[in-house]
Amino acid sequence: MSLSKAFIEKQKRILLSEKDKLIGAIAKLKKYPDYGEQEDDNTLELIDYENNLTLEENLATTLEKIGLALKAIENGTYGTCCKCLQFIEKGRLEMMPFAEICSKCQKKPVKN
């Protein structure tokens, strides 16, 4: 089963939109919070900043996956599982447009 050109174009628009949102969210997280000059404010600023670092890493990882999906669209390989080289299910791609592997490979246990 191959993906239609219309479906791939739709996915590309979704990916580009998500990319823009993530870039904006990451930019906001990079700013150090400023809640005031009180000791409690400073403590809260530090806690929020540390929490934001973790969130920023997660968003950056998703942004990287989106970049790979956009590159796959350019290369004509979008929707192909990077493990088994079969097509990724359309429904899976609709739910997670940057999916790199099919659900069968996702369910396989990881070998050590």
C-alpha positions as CSV (number, residue, x, y, z in Angstrom):
1,M,0.0,0.0,0.0
2,S,1.5,3.3,-1.0
3,L,0.4,6.7,0.3
4,S,-1.4,9.1,-2.0
5,K,0.2,12.4,-3.1
6,A,-2.7,14.3,-1.4
7,F,-2.1,12.4,1.9
8,I,1.6,13.2,1.8
9,E,0.9,16.9,1.1
10,K,-1.5,17.0,4.0
11,Q,1.1,15.4,6.3
12,K,3.7,17.9,5.1
13,R,1.4,20.8,6.0
14,I,0.8,19.3,9.4
15,L,4.5,18.7,10.0
16,L,5.4,22.2,8.9
17,S,2.8,23.7,11.2
18,E,4.0,21.5,14.2
19,K,7.6,22.6,13.4
20,D,6.6,26.2,13.7
21,K,4.8,25.7,16.9
22,L,7.7,23.8,18.4
23,I,10.2,26.4,17.4
24,G,8.0,29.0,19.1
25,A,7.6,26.9,22.3
26,I,11.3,26.2,22.5
27,A,12.1,29.9,22.2
28,K,9.7,30.7,25.1
29,L,11.3,28.0,27.2
30,K,14.8,29.4,26.7
31,K,13.9,32.6,28.5
32,Y,14.8,32.5,32.2
33,P,11.6,33.2,34.2
34,D,11.5,36.4,36.2
35,Y,8.9,36.3,39.0
36,G,10.3,39.0,41.2
37,E,13.1,39.7,43.7
38,Q,11.9,37.8,46.7
39,E,13.8,34.7,47.8
40,D,10.7,32.6,47.2
41,D,10.4,34.1,43.7
42,N,14.0,33.2,43.0
43,T,13.5,29.6,44.1
44,L,10.4,29.2,42.0
45,E,12.3,30.7,39.0
46,L,15.1,28.2,39.4
47,I,12.6,25.2,39.7
48,D,10.7,26.3,36.6
49,Y,13.9,26.9,34.7
50,E,15.1,23.4,35.5
51,N,11.7,21.9,34.5
52,N,11.8,23.9,31.3
53,L,15.2,22.4,30.4
54,T,13.7,18.9,30.4
55,L,10.6,20.0,28.4
56,E,12.9,21.8,26.0
57,E,14.9,18.6,25.4
58,N,11.7,16.7,24.7
59,L,10.4,19.3,22.3
60,A,13.8,19.4,20.5
61,T,13.7,15.6,20.1
62,T,10.2,15.9,18.5
63,L,11.5,18.8,16.3
64,E,14.3,16.6,15.1
65,K,11.9,13.8,14.2
66,I,9.7,16.3,12.3
67,G,12.8,17.3,10.4
68,L,13.5,13.7,9.5
69,A,9.9,13.2,8.4
70,L,10.1,16.3,6.1
71,K,13.4,15.1,4.7
72,A,11.7,11.7,4.0
73,I,8.9,13.5,2.1
74,E,11.5,15.2,0.0
75,N,13.3,11.9,-0.6
76,G,10.1,10.0,-1.4
77,T,10.6,7.6,1.5
78,Y,7.9,9.1,3.8
79,G,5.8,6.4,5.5
80,T,8.4,3.7,5.2
81,C,9.4,1.9,8.4
82,C,13.1,2.4,9.1
83,K,13.4,-1.1,10.6
84,C,11.5,-3.4,8.3
85,L,11.2,-1.1,5.2
86,Q,7.4,-1.9,5.0
87,F,4.8,0.9,4.9
88,I,3.8,2.5,8.2
89,E,0.1,2.3,8.7
90,K,-1.8,5.4,7.5
91,G,-3.7,5.6,10.8
92,R,-0.4,5.6,12.7
93,L,0.9,8.4,10.5
94,E,-2.3,10.4,11.0
95,M,-1.9,10.1,14.8
96,M,1.9,10.7,14.7
97,P,3.0,12.3,11.4
98,F,6.7,11.9,12.3
99,A,6.5,8.1,13.0
100,E,9.6,6.4,11.9
101,I,8.6,2.8,12.5
102,C,5.4,0.7,11.9
103,S,3.3,-0.6,14.8
104,K,4.6,-4.2,14.3
105,C,8.2,-3.1,14.8
106,Q,7.2,-0.9,17.7
107,K,5.7,-3.9,19.5
108,K,8.7,-6.1,18.9
109,P,10.8,-6.5,22.1
110,V,14.2,-4.8,22.1
111,K,17.1,-7.3,21.9
112,N,20.1,-6.6,24.1
